[in-house]
């Protein structure tokens, strides 16, 4: 398992609102701070005025960073935009 997956995908609570996350609850990575958040916090994030530009930036920077830091850049970027569960 990749390091980021261990750290992020199995978080026990939303880092934004502290709602508890069970292994099978869906979560998603924030494009703002790259922390795992619950889907209602994600919905709030999407309403922010700067979401469009921040999410475009997140795609670019996560591609660049993941080349250096992670073995599976595609997965890491993907998890910012598609909900996932703790495997
Ligand atoms: Zn939350």
PDB file of the backbone (N, CA, C, O) and the ligand in Angstrom, with CONECT records:
HET     ZN  A 101       1
ATOM      1  N   UNK A   1       0.849  -1.213   0.000  1.00  0.00           N
ATOM      2  CA  UNK A   1       0.000   0.000   0.000  1.00  0.00           C
ATOM      3  C   UNK A   1       0.881   1.259   0.000  1.00  0.00           C
ATOM      4  O   UNK A   1       1.866   1.336   0.734  1.00  0.00           O
ATOM      5  N   UNK A   2       0.523   2.210  -0.805  1.00  0.00           N
ATOM      6  CA  UNK A   2       1.290   3.450  -0.870  1.00  0.00           C
ATOM      7  C   UNK A   2       1.195   4.211   0.449  1.00  0.00           C
ATOM      8  O   UNK A   2       0.212   4.090   1.180  1.00  0.00           O
ATOM      9  N   UNK A   3       2.213   4.985   0.737  1.00  0.00           N
ATOM     10  CA  UNK A   3       2.234   5.759   1.978  1.00  0.00           C
ATOM     11  C   UNK A   3       1.033   6.686   2.111  1.00  0.00           C
ATOM     12  O   UNK A   3       0.379   6.740   3.152  1.00  0.00           O
ATOM     13  N   UNK A   4       0.763   7.407   1.038  1.00  0.00           N
ATOM     14  CA  UNK A   4      -0.348   8.358   1.134  1.00  0.00           C
ATOM     15  C   UNK A   4      -1.655   7.650   1.399  1.00  0.00           C
ATOM     16  O   UNK A   4      -2.533   8.188   2.074  1.00  0.00           O
ATOM     17  N   UNK A   5      -1.788   6.456   0.878  1.00  0.00           N
ATOM     18  CA  UNK A   5      -3.037   5.721   1.094  1.00  0.00           C
ATOM     19  C   UNK A   5      -3.185   5.329   2.563  1.00  0.00           C
ATOM     20  O   UNK A   5      -4.260   5.447   3.152  1.00  0.00           O
ATOM     21  N   UNK A   6      -2.097   4.870   3.125  1.00  0.00           N
ATOM     22  CA  UNK A   6      -2.137   4.504   4.532  1.00  0.00           C
ATOM     23  C   UNK A   6      -2.549   5.693   5.389  1.00  0.00           C
ATOM     24  O   UNK A   6      -3.390   5.583   6.281  1.00  0.00           O
ATOM     25  N   UNK A   7      -1.938   6.823   5.094  1.00  0.00           N
ATOM     26  CA  UNK A   7      -2.166   8.004   5.907  1.00  0.00           C
ATOM     27  C   UNK A   7      -3.535   8.609   5.653  1.00  0.00           C
ATOM     28  O   UNK A   7      -4.222   9.005   6.594  1.00  0.00           O
ATOM     29  N   UNK A   8      -3.937   8.685   4.395  1.00  0.00           N
ATOM     30  CA  UNK A   8      -5.134   9.430   4.051  1.00  0.00           C
ATOM     31  C   UNK A   8      -6.399   8.587   3.905  1.00  0.00           C
ATOM     32  O   UNK A   8      -7.466   8.978   4.377  1.00  0.00           O
ATOM     33  N   UNK A   9      -6.280   7.458   3.267  1.00  0.00           N
ATOM     34  CA  UNK A   9      -7.515   6.772   2.921  1.00  0.00           C
ATOM     35  C   UNK A   9      -8.181   6.140   4.134  1.00  0.00           C
ATOM     36  O   UNK A   9      -9.398   5.952   4.144  1.00  0.00           O
ATOM     37  N   UNK A  10      -7.400   5.811   5.155  1.00  0.00           N
ATOM     38  CA  UNK A  10      -7.996   5.166   6.322  1.00  0.00           C
ATOM     39  C   UNK A  10      -8.196   6.116   7.500  1.00  0.00           C
ATOM     40  O   UNK A  10      -8.299   5.669   8.643  1.00  0.00           O
ATOM     41  N   UNK A  11      -8.252   7.405   7.237  1.00  0.00           N
ATOM     42  CA  UNK A  11      -8.507   8.361   8.312  1.00  0.00           C
ATOM     43  C   UNK A  11      -9.808   7.971   9.024  1.00  0.00           C
ATOM     44  O   UNK A  11     -10.775   7.559   8.384  1.00  0.00           O
ATOM     45  N   UNK A  12      -9.818   8.105  10.330  1.00  0.00           N
ATOM     46  CA  UNK A  12     -10.979   7.687  11.116  1.00  0.00           C
ATOM     47  C   UNK A  12     -12.017   8.779  11.275  1.00  0.00           C
ATOM     48  O   UNK A  12     -13.128   8.537  11.746  1.00  0.00           O
ATOM     49  N   UNK A  13     -11.638   9.994  10.874  1.00  0.00           N
ATOM     50  CA  UNK A  13     -12.582  11.094  10.971  1.00  0.00           C
ATOM     51  C   UNK A  13     -12.279  12.117   9.895  1.00  0.00           C
ATOM     52  O   UNK A  13     -11.150  12.237   9.420  1.00  0.00           O
ATOM     53  N   UNK A  14     -13.325  12.854   9.521  1.00  0.00           N
ATOM     54  CA  UNK A  14     -13.161  13.939   8.570  1.00  0.00           C
ATOM     55  C   UNK A  14     -12.246  14.994   9.204  1.00  0.00           C
ATOM     56  O   UNK A  14     -12.464  15.392  10.349  1.00  0.00           O
ATOM     57  N   UNK A  15     -11.237  15.441   8.478  1.00  0.00           N
ATOM     58  CA  UNK A  15     -10.309  16.411   9.055  1.00  0.00           C
ATOM     59  C   UNK A  15     -10.925  17.814   9.111  1.00  0.00           C
ATOM     60  O   UNK A  15     -10.370  18.708   9.749  1.00  0.00           O
ATOM     61  N   UNK A  16     -12.057  18.007   8.453  1.00  0.00           N
ATOM     62  CA  UNK A  16     -12.705  19.312   8.426  1.00  0.00           C
ATOM     63  C   UNK A  16     -13.748  19.450   9.532  1.00  0.00           C
ATOM     64  O   UNK A  16     -13.733  20.428  10.280  1.00  0.00           O
ATOM     65  N   UNK A  17     -14.666  18.465   9.641  1.00  0.00           N
ATOM     66  CA  UNK A  17     -15.782  18.622  10.588  1.00  0.00           C
ATOM     67  C   UNK A  17     -15.748  17.584  11.707  1.00  0.00           C
ATOM     68  O   UNK A  17     -16.615  17.581  12.580  1.00  0.00           O
ATOM     69  N   UNK A  18     -14.735  16.693  11.682  1.00  0.00           N
ATOM     70  CA  UNK A  18     -14.596  15.671  12.714  1.00  0.00           C
ATOM     71  C   UNK A  18     -15.677  14.596  12.724  1.00  0.00           C
ATOM     72  O   UNK A  18     -15.785  13.838  13.687  1.00  0.00           O
ATOM     73  N   UNK A  19     -16.474  14.522  11.670  1.00  0.00           N
ATOM     74  CA  UNK A  19     -17.450  13.438  11.582  1.00  0.00           C
ATOM     75  C   UNK A  19     -16.667  12.135  11.495  1.00  0.00           C
ATOM     76  O   UNK A  19     -15.655  12.066  10.798  1.00  0.00           O
ATOM     77  N   UNK A  20     -17.121  11.112  12.189  1.00  0.00           N
ATOM     78  CA  UNK A  20     -16.348   9.876  12.165  1.00  0.00           C
ATOM     79  C   UNK A  20     -16.561   9.164  10.828  1.00  0.00           C
ATOM     80  O   UNK A  20     -17.650   9.185  10.254  1.00  0.00           O
ATOM     81  N   UNK A  21     -15.489   8.537  10.353  1.00  0.00           N
ATOM     82  CA  UNK A  21     -15.543   7.818   9.087  1.00  0.00           C
ATOM     83  C   UNK A  21     -15.248   6.344   9.350  1.00  0.00           C
ATOM     84  O   UNK A  21     -14.179   5.992   9.850  1.00  0.00           O
ATOM     85  N   UNK A  22     -16.192   5.506   9.012  1.00  0.00           N
ATOM     86  CA  UNK A  22     -15.959   4.067   9.135  1.00  0.00           C
ATOM     87  C   UNK A  22     -15.227   3.617   7.873  1.00  0.00           C
ATOM     88  O   UNK A  22     -15.268   4.298   6.849  1.00  0.00           O
ATOM     89  N   UNK A  23     -14.558   2.470   7.953  1.00  0.00           N
ATOM     90  CA  UNK A  23     -13.787   2.029   6.783  1.00  0.00           C
ATOM     91  C   UNK A  23     -14.579   2.048   5.485  1.00  0.00           C
ATOM     92  O   UNK A  23     -14.023   2.322   4.421  1.00  0.00           O
ATOM     93  N   UNK A  24     -15.859   1.762   5.564  1.00  0.00           N
ATOM     94  CA  UNK A  24     -16.633   1.708   4.327  1.00  0.00           C
ATOM     95  C   UNK A  24     -17.330   3.022   3.972  1.00  0.00           C
ATOM     96  O   UNK A  24     -18.000   3.108   2.943  1.00  0.00           O
ATOM     97  N   UNK A  25     -17.178   4.038   4.812  1.00  0.00           N
ATOM     98  CA  UNK A  25     -17.764   5.336   4.482  1.00  0.00           C
ATOM     99  C   UNK A  25     -16.915   6.009   3.407  1.00  0.00           C
ATOM    100  O   UNK A  25     -15.685   5.965   3.441  1.00  0.00           O
ATOM    101  N   UNK A  26     -17.596   6.626   2.466  1.00  0.00           N
ATOM    102  CA  UNK A  26     -16.851   7.305   1.413  1.00  0.00           C
ATOM    103  C   UNK A  26     -16.232   8.587   1.922  1.00  0.00           C
ATOM    104  O   UNK A  26     -16.824   9.295   2.737  1.00  0.00           O
ATOM    105  N   UNK A  27     -15.049   8.880   1.442  1.00  0.00           N
ATOM    106  CA  UNK A  27     -14.358  10.136   1.760  1.00  0.00           C
ATOM    107  C   UNK A  27     -13.653  10.578   0.499  1.00  0.00           C
ATOM    108  O   UNK A  27     -13.584   9.829  -0.476  1.00  0.00           O
ATOM    109  N   UNK A  28     -13.131  11.784   0.511  1.00  0.00           N
ATOM    110  CA  UNK A  28     -12.465  12.310  -0.676  1.00  0.00           C
ATOM    111  C   UNK A  28     -11.379  13.268  -0.200  1.00  0.00           C
ATOM    112  O   UNK A  28     -11.478  13.830   0.891  1.00  0.00           O
ATOM    113  N   UNK A  29     -10.351  13.455  -1.008  1.00  0.00           N
ATOM    114  CA  UNK A  29      -9.286  14.364  -0.598  1.00  0.00           C
ATOM    115  C   UNK A  29      -9.644  15.797  -0.966  1.00  0.00           C
ATOM    116  O   UNK A  29     -10.130  16.067  -2.065  1.00  0.00           O
ATOM    117  N   UNK A  30      -9.399  16.707  -0.037  1.00  0.00           N
ATOM    118  CA  UNK A  30      -9.646  18.121  -0.298  1.00  0.00           C
ATOM    119  C   UNK A  30      -8.649  18.647  -1.318  1.00  0.00           C
ATOM    120  O   UNK A  30      -7.465  18.315  -1.262  1.00  0.00           O
ATOM    121  N   UNK A  31      -9.125  19.469  -2.255  1.00  0.00           N
ATOM    122  CA  UNK A  31      -8.172  20.070  -3.195  1.00  0.00           C
ATOM    123  C   UNK A  31      -7.466  21.253  -2.535  1.00  0.00           C
ATOM    124  O   UNK A  31      -6.490  21.773  -3.076  1.00  0.00           O
ATOM    125  N   UNK A  32      -7.950  21.678  -1.377  1.00  0.00           N
ATOM    126  CA  UNK A  32      -7.331  22.811  -0.687  1.00  0.00           C
ATOM    127  C   UNK A  32      -6.146  22.374   0.179  1.00  0.00           C
ATOM    128  O   UNK A  32      -5.062  22.951   0.096  1.00  0.00           O
ATOM    129  N   UNK A  33      -6.364  21.346   1.011  1.00  0.00           N
ATOM    130  CA  UNK A  33      -5.265  20.937   1.888  1.00  0.00           C
ATOM    131  C   UNK A  33      -4.871  19.467   1.730  1.00  0.00           C
ATOM    132  O   UNK A  33      -4.004  18.978   2.453  1.00  0.00           O
ATOM    133  N   UNK A  34      -5.496  18.768   0.797  1.00  0.00           N
ATOM    134  CA  UNK A  34      -5.152  17.367   0.498  1.00  0.00           C
ATOM    135  C   UNK A  34      -5.364  16.430   1.677  1.00  0.00           C
ATOM    136  O   UNK A  34      -4.716  15.389   1.787  1.00  0.00           O
ATOM    137  N   UNK A  35      -6.272  16.813   2.547  1.00  0.00           N
ATOM    138  CA  UNK A  35      -6.617  15.949   3.676  1.00  0.00           C
ATOM    139  C   UNK A  35      -7.930  15.250   3.349  1.00  0.00           C
ATOM    140  O   UNK A  35      -8.734  15.769   2.574  1.00  0.00           O
ATOM    141  N   UNK A  36      -8.154  14.068   3.938  1.00  0.00           N
ATOM    142  CA  UNK A  36      -9.407  13.367   3.694  1.00  0.00           C
ATOM    143  C   UNK A  36     -10.579  14.063   4.395  1.00  0.00           C
ATOM    144  O   UNK A  36     -10.509  14.377   5.583  1.00  0.00           O
ATOM    145  N   UNK A  37     -11.634  14.293   3.651  1.00  0.00           N
ATOM    146  CA  UNK A  37     -12.823  14.938   4.210  1.00  0.00           C
ATOM    147  C   UNK A  37     -14.069  14.141   3.808  1.00  0.00           C
ATOM    148  O   UNK A  37     -14.040  13.347   2.867  1.00  0.00           O
ATOM    149  N   UNK A  38     -15.159  14.370   4.542  1.00  0.00           N
ATOM    150  CA  UNK A  38     -16.389  13.661   4.219  1.00  0.00           C
ATOM    151  C   UNK A  38     -17.057  14.315   3.009  1.00  0.00           C
ATOM    152  O   UNK A  38     -16.680  15.411   2.595  1.00  0.00           O
ATOM    153  N   UNK A  39     -18.040  13.637   2.459  1.00  0.00           N
ATOM    154  CA  UNK A  39     -18.630  14.138   1.228  1.00  0.00           C
ATOM    155  C   UNK A  39     -19.448  15.412   1.419  1.00  0.00           C
ATOM    156  O   UNK A  39     -19.588  16.200   0.483  1.00  0.00           O
ATOM    157  N   UNK A  40     -19.994  15.626   2.626  1.00  0.00           N
ATOM    158  CA  UNK A  40     -20.736  16.880   2.801  1.00  0.00           C
ATOM    159  C   UNK A  40     -19.768  18.059   2.885  1.00  0.00           C
ATOM    160  O   UNK A  40     -20.093  19.163   2.449  1.00  0.00           O
ATOM    161  N   UNK A  41     -18.582  17.825   3.443  1.00  0.00           N
ATOM    162  CA  UNK A  41     -17.578  18.896   3.448  1.00  0.00           C
ATOM    163  C   UNK A  41     -17.086  19.160   2.026  1.00  0.00           C
ATOM    164  O   UNK A  41     -16.799  20.301   1.664  1.00  0.00           O
ATOM    165  N   UNK A  42     -16.992  18.107   1.230  1.00  0.00           N
ATOM    166  CA  UNK A  42     -16.584  18.276  -0.170  1.00  0.00           C
ATOM    167  C   UNK A  42     -17.614  19.128  -0.911  1.00  0.00           C
ATOM    168  O   UNK A  42     -17.256  20.008  -1.694  1.00  0.00           O
ATOM    169  N   UNK A  43     -18.903  18.856  -0.654  1.00  0.00           N
ATOM    170  CA  UNK A  43     -19.963  19.619  -1.305  1.00  0.00           C
ATOM    171  C   UNK A  43     -19.834  21.105  -0.950  1.00  0.00           C
ATOM    172  O   UNK A  43     -20.042  21.977  -1.794  1.00  0.00           O
ATOM    173  N   UNK A  44     -19.487  21.375   0.316  1.00  0.00           N
ATOM    174  CA  UNK A  44     -19.281  22.761   0.760  1.00  0.00           C
ATOM    175  C   UNK A  44     -18.089  23.374   0.028  1.00  0.00           C
ATOM    176  O   UNK A  44     -18.121  24.527  -0.401  1.00  0.00           O
ATOM    177  N   UNK A  45     -17.040  22.567  -0.101  1.00  0.00           N
ATOM    178  CA  UNK A  45     -15.828  23.034  -0.776  1.00  0.00           C
ATOM    179  C   UNK A  45     -16.136  23.444  -2.221  1.00  0.00           C
ATOM    180  O   UNK A  45     -15.632  24.451  -2.719  1.00  0.00           O
ATOM    181  N   UNK A  46     -16.960  22.655  -2.867  1.00  0.00           N
ATOM    182  CA  UNK A  46     -17.286  22.913  -4.268  1.00  0.00           C
ATOM    183  C   UNK A  46     -18.064  24.209  -4.457  1.00  0.00           C
ATOM    184  O   UNK A  46     -18.109  24.758  -5.558  1.00  0.00           O
ATOM    185  N   UNK A  47     -18.674  24.693  -3.382  1.00  0.00           N
ATOM    186  CA  UNK A  47     -19.440  25.943  -3.484  1.00  0.00           C
ATOM    187  C   UNK A  47     -18.555  27.172  -3.370  1.00  0.00           C
ATOM    188  O   UNK A  47     -18.990  28.285  -3.664  1.00  0.00           O
ATOM    189  N   UNK A  48     -17.306  26.973  -2.940  1.00  0.00           N
ATOM    190  CA  UNK A  48     -16.425  28.128  -2.767  1.00  0.00           C
ATOM    191  C   UNK A  48     -16.116  28.779  -4.113  1.00  0.00           C
ATOM    192  O   UNK A  48     -15.982  28.096  -5.128  1.00  0.00           O
ATOM    193  N   UNK A  49     -16.003  30.117  -4.108  1.00  0.00           N
ATOM    194  CA  UNK A  49     -15.784  30.866  -5.345  1.00  0.00           C
ATOM    195  C   UNK A  49     -14.499  30.462  -6.059  1.00  0.00           C
ATOM    196  O   UNK A  49     -14.416  30.487  -7.286  1.00  0.00           O
ATOM    197  N   UNK A  50     -13.501  30.091  -5.261  1.00  0.00           N
ATOM    198  CA  UNK A  50     -12.211  29.782  -5.884  1.00  0.00           C
ATOM    199  C   UNK A  50     -12.035  28.295  -6.173  1.00  0.00           C
ATOM    200  O   UNK A  50     -10.945  27.858  -6.541  1.00  0.00           O
ATOM    201  N   UNK A  51     -13.103  27.519  -6.008  1.00  0.00           N
ATOM    202  CA  UNK A  51     -12.962  26.075  -6.193  1.00  0.00           C
ATOM    203  C   UNK A  51     -12.441  25.701  -7.584  1.00  0.00           C
ATOM    204  O   UNK A  51     -11.564  24.847  -7.718  1.00  0.00           O
ATOM    205  N   UNK A  52     -12.990  26.348  -8.614  1.00  0.00           N
ATOM    206  CA  UNK A  52     -12.577  26.033  -9.977  1.00  0.00           C
ATOM    207  C   UNK A  52     -11.091  26.213 -10.187  1.00  0.00           C
ATOM    208  O   UNK A  52     -10.425  25.328 -10.724  1.00  0.00           O
ATOM    209  N   UNK A  53     -10.560  27.358  -9.764  1.00  0.00           N
ATOM    210  CA  UNK A  53      -9.139  27.605  -9.987  1.00  0.00           C
ATOM    211  C   UNK A  53      -8.278  26.747  -9.061  1.00  0.00           C
ATOM    212  O   UNK A  53      -7.225  26.257  -9.469  1.00  0.00           O
ATOM    213  N   UNK A  54      -8.723  26.565  -7.814  1.00  0.00           N
ATOM    214  CA  UNK A  54      -7.940  25.747  -6.878  1.00  0.00           C
ATOM    215  C   UNK A  54      -7.901  24.286  -7.328  1.00  0.00           C
ATOM    216  O   UNK A  54      -6.866  23.628  -7.217  1.00  0.00           O
ATOM    217  N   UNK A  55      -9.024  23.780  -7.835  1.00  0.00           N
ATOM    218  CA  UNK A  55      -9.017  22.378  -8.249  1.00  0.00           C
ATOM    219  C   UNK A  55      -8.147  22.177  -9.491  1.00  0.00           C
ATOM    220  O   UNK A  55      -7.493  21.144  -9.635  1.00  0.00           O
ATOM    221  N   UNK A  56      -8.144  23.177 -10.392  1.00  0.00           N
ATOM    222  CA  UNK A  56      -7.249  23.065 -11.554  1.00  0.00           C
ATOM    223  C   UNK A  56      -5.790  23.074 -11.109  1.00  0.00           C
ATOM    224  O   UNK A  56      -4.959  22.334 -11.636  1.00  0.00           O
ATOM    225  N   UNK A  57      -5.500  23.919 -10.135  1.00  0.00           N
ATOM    226  CA  UNK A  57      -4.141  24.001  -9.612  1.00  0.00           C
ATOM    227  C   UNK A  57      -3.753  22.690  -8.930  1.00  0.00           C
ATOM    228  O   UNK A  57      -2.623  22.218  -9.052  1.00  0.00           O
ATOM    229  N   UNK A  58      -4.725  22.111  -8.205  1.00  0.00           N
ATOM    230  CA  UNK A  58      -4.466  20.855  -7.497  1.00  0.00           C
ATOM    231  C   UNK A  58      -4.104  19.744  -8.477  1.00  0.00           C
ATOM    232  O   UNK A  58      -3.221  18.930  -8.209  1.00  0.00           O
ATOM    233  N   UNK A  59      -4.785  19.721  -9.598  1.00  0.00           N
ATOM    234  CA  UNK A  59      -4.468  18.703 -10.597  1.00  0.00           C
ATOM    235  C   UNK A  59      -3.019  18.865 -11.047  1.00  0.00           C
ATOM    236  O   UNK A  59      -2.252  17.903 -11.078  1.00  0.00           O
ATOM    237  N   UNK A  60      -2.662  20.095 -11.393  1.00  0.00           N
ATOM    238  CA  UNK A  60      -1.302  20.356 -11.857  1.00  0.00           C
ATOM    239  C   UNK A  60      -0.253  20.035 -10.815  1.00  0.00           C
ATOM    240  O   UNK A  60       0.742  19.374 -11.113  1.00  0.00           O
ATOM    241  N   UNK A  61      -0.469  20.506  -9.576  1.00  0.00           N
ATOM    242  CA  UNK A  61       0.568  20.298  -8.568  1.00  0.00           C
ATOM    243  C   UNK A  61       0.604  18.858  -8.088  1.00  0.00           C
ATOM    244  O   UNK A  61       1.675  18.358  -7.743  1.00  0.00           O
ATOM    245  N   UNK A  62      -0.522  18.185  -8.057  1.00  0.00           N
ATOM    246  CA  UNK A  62      -0.463  16.802  -7.585  1.00  0.00           C
ATOM    247  C   UNK A  62       0.219  15.928  -8.626  1.00  0.00           C
ATOM    248  O   UNK A  62       0.876  14.944  -8.284  1.00  0.00           O
ATOM    249  N   UNK A  63       0.066  16.282  -9.892  1.00  0.00           N
ATOM    250  CA  UNK A  63       0.792  15.552 -10.932  1.00  0.00           C
ATOM    251  C   UNK A  63       2.292  15.726 -10.739  1.00  0.00           C
ATOM    252  O   UNK A  63       3.051  14.759 -10.811  1.00  0.00           O
ATOM    253  N   UNK A  64       2.714  16.958 -10.496  1.00  0.00           N
ATOM    254  CA  UNK A  64       4.135  17.243 -10.343  1.00  0.00           C
ATOM    255  C   UNK A  64       4.691  16.600  -9.071  1.00  0.00           C
ATOM    256  O   UNK A  64       5.750  15.973  -9.093  1.00  0.00           O
ATOM    257  N   UNK A  65       3.961  16.763  -7.962  1.00  0.00           N
ATOM    258  CA  UNK A  65       4.415  16.213  -6.685  1.00  0.00           C
ATOM    259  C   UNK A  65       4.438  14.700  -6.684  1.00  0.00           C
ATOM    260  O   UNK A  65       5.386  14.077  -6.206  1.00  0.00           O
ATOM    261  N   UNK A  66       3.384  14.118  -7.223  1.00  0.00           N
ATOM    262  CA  UNK A  66       3.285  12.669  -7.142  1.00  0.00           C
ATOM    263  C   UNK A  66       4.384  11.987  -7.939  1.00  0.00           C
ATOM    264  O   UNK A  66       4.771  10.859  -7.632  1.00  0.00           O
ATOM    265  N   UNK A  67       4.885  12.664  -8.955  1.00  0.00           N
ATOM    266  CA  UNK A  67       5.990  12.069  -9.696  1.00  0.00           C
ATOM    267  C   UNK A  67       7.184  11.871  -8.777  1.00  0.00           C
ATOM    268  O   UNK A  67       7.947  10.915  -8.916  1.00  0.00           O
ATOM    269  N   UNK A  68       7.329  12.794  -7.836  1.00  0.00           N
ATOM    270  CA  UNK A  68       8.464  12.723  -6.930  1.00  0.00           C
ATOM    271  C   UNK A  68       8.170  11.887  -5.687  1.00  0.00           C
ATOM    272  O   UNK A  68       9.032  11.156  -5.198  1.00  0.00           O
ATOM    273  N   UNK A  69       6.959  12.003  -5.189  1.00  0.00           N
ATOM    274  CA  UNK A  69       6.671  11.435  -3.875  1.00  0.00           C
ATOM    275  C   UNK A  69       5.919  10.114  -3.856  1.00  0.00           C
ATOM    276  O   UNK A  69       6.045   9.333  -2.913  1.00  0.00           O
ATOM    277  N   UNK A  70       5.151   9.872  -4.882  1.00  0.00           N
ATOM    278  CA  UNK A  70       4.282   8.714  -4.820  1.00  0.00           C
ATOM    279  C   UNK A  70       4.477   7.796  -6.015  1.00  0.00           C
ATOM    280  O   UNK A  70       4.808   8.236  -7.117  1.00  0.00           O
ATOM    281  N   UNK A  71       4.268   6.546  -5.775  1.00  0.00           N
ATOM    282  CA  UNK A  71       4.457   5.590  -6.858  1.00  0.00           C
ATOM    283  C   UNK A  71       3.223   5.503  -7.753  1.00  0.00           C
ATOM    284  O   UNK A  71       3.300   4.997  -8.872  1.00  0.00           O
ATOM    285  N   UNK A  72       2.112   5.985  -7.273  1.00  0.00           N
ATOM    286  CA  UNK A  72       0.898   5.890  -8.077  1.00  0.00           C
ATOM    287  C   UNK A  72       0.219   7.255  -8.222  1.00  0.00           C
ATOM    288  O   UNK A  72      -0.824   7.506  -7.619  1.00  0.00           O
ATOM    289  N   UNK A  73       0.823   8.129  -9.029  1.00  0.00           N
ATOM    290  CA  UNK A  73       0.309   9.488  -9.174  1.00  0.00           C
ATOM    291  C   UNK A  73      -1.134   9.516  -9.636  1.00  0.00           C
ATOM    292  O   UNK A  73      -1.914  10.362  -9.198  1.00  0.00           O
ATOM    293  N   UNK A  74      -1.486   8.616 -10.501  1.00  0.00           N
ATOM    294  CA  UNK A  74      -2.836   8.592 -11.031  1.00  0.00           C
ATOM    295  C   UNK A  74      -3.837   8.380  -9.901  1.00  0.00           C
ATOM    296  O   UNK A  74      -4.865   9.055  -9.844  1.00  0.00           O
ATOM    297  N   UNK A  75      -3.540   7.456  -9.014  1.00  0.00           N
ATOM    298  CA  UNK A  75      -4.439   7.170  -7.907  1.00  0.00           C
ATOM    299  C   UNK A  75      -4.580   8.360  -6.974  1.00  0.00           C
ATOM    300  O   UNK A  75      -5.677   8.688  -6.521  1.00  0.00           O
ATOM    301  N   UNK A  76      -3.454   8.999  -6.694  1.00  0.00           N
ATOM    302  CA  UNK A  76      -3.466  10.124  -5.767  1.00  0.00           C
ATOM    303  C   UNK A  76      -4.312  11.273  -6.314  1.00  0.00           C
ATOM    304  O   UNK A  76      -5.116  11.857  -5.587  1.00  0.00           O
ATOM    305  N   UNK A  77      -4.131  11.592  -7.579  1.00  0.00           N
ATOM    306  CA  UNK A  77      -4.909  12.678  -8.192  1.00  0.00           C
ATOM    307  C   UNK A  77      -6.388  12.308  -8.253  1.00  0.00           C
ATOM    308  O   UNK A  77      -7.276  13.099  -7.937  1.00  0.00           O
ATOM    309  N   UNK A  78      -6.598  11.106  -8.663  1.00  0.00           N
ATOM    310  CA  UNK A  78      -7.940  10.545  -8.792  1.00  0.00           C
ATOM    311  C   UNK A  78      -8.750  10.705  -7.501  1.00  0.00           C
ATOM    312  O   UNK A  78      -9.934  11.040  -7.542  1.00  0.00           O
ATOM    313  N   UNK A  79      -8.115  10.468  -6.376  1.00  0.00           N
ATOM    314  CA  UNK A  79      -8.808  10.522  -5.088  1.00  0.00           C
ATOM    315  C   UNK A  79      -9.196  11.931  -4.640  1.00  0.00           C
ATOM    316  O   UNK A  79      -9.895  12.103  -3.642  1.00  0.00           O
ATOM    317  N   UNK A  80      -8.738  12.930  -5.381  1.00  0.00           N
ATOM    318  CA  UNK A  80      -9.187  14.286  -5.089  1.00  0.00           C
ATOM    319  C   UNK A  80     -10.542  14.564  -5.735  1.00  0.00           C
ATOM    320  O   UNK A  80     -11.229  15.521  -5.375  1.00  0.00           O
ATOM    321  N   UNK A  81     -10.917  13.721  -6.690  1.00  0.00           N
ATOM    322  CA  UNK A  81     -12.115  14.023  -7.464  1.00  0.00           C
ATOM    323  C   UNK A  81     -13.162  12.925  -7.459  1.00  0.00           C
ATOM    324  O   UNK A  81     -14.286  13.127  -7.917  1.00  0.00           O
ATOM    325  N   UNK A  82     -12.793  11.770  -6.943  1.00  0.00           N
ATOM    326  CA  UNK A  82     -13.756  10.673  -6.860  1.00  0.00           C
ATOM    327  C   UNK A  82     -13.745  10.116  -5.449  1.00  0.00           C
ATOM    328  O   UNK A  82     -12.684   9.800  -4.912  1.00  0.00           O
ATOM    329  N   UNK A  83     -14.926   9.991  -4.843  1.00  0.00           N
ATOM    330  CA  UNK A  83     -14.999   9.465  -3.480  1.00  0.00           C
ATOM    331  C   UNK A  83     -14.431   8.044  -3.431  1.00  0.00           C
ATOM    332  O   UNK A  83     -14.526   7.297  -4.405  1.00  0.00           O
ATOM    333  N   UNK A  84     -13.847   7.682  -2.303  1.00  0.00           N
ATOM    334  CA  UNK A  84     -13.298   6.342  -2.135  1.00  0.00           C
ATOM    335  C   UNK A  84     -13.515   5.893  -0.702  1.00  0.00           C
ATOM    336  O   UNK A  84     -13.890   6.690   0.159  1.00  0.00           O
ATOM    337  N   UNK A  85     -13.281   4.628  -0.453  1.00  0.00           N
ATOM    338  CA  UNK A  85     -13.422   4.107   0.902  1.00  0.00           C
ATOM    339  C   UNK A  85     -12.084   3.564   1.360  1.00  0.00           C
ATOM    340  O   UNK A  85     -11.160   3.405   0.562  1.00  0.00           O
ATOM    341  N   UNK A  86     -11.985   3.283   2.642  1.00  0.00           N
ATOM    342  CA  UNK A  86     -10.768   2.709   3.195  1.00  0.00           C
ATOM    343  C   UNK A  86     -10.728   1.243   2.758  1.00  0.00           C
ATOM    344  O   UNK A  86     -11.672   0.489   2.993  1.00  0.00           O
ATOM    345  N   UNK A  87      -9.626   0.852   2.124  1.00  0.00           N
ATOM    346  CA  UNK A  87      -9.608  -0.528   1.622  1.00  0.00           C
ATOM    347  C   UNK A  87      -9.173  -1.521   2.690  1.00  0.00           C
ATOM    348  O   UNK A  87      -9.106  -2.721   2.426  1.00  0.00           O
TER     349      UNK A  87
HETATM  350 ZN    ZN A 101     -16.707  16.603   7.127  1.00  0.00          ZN
END
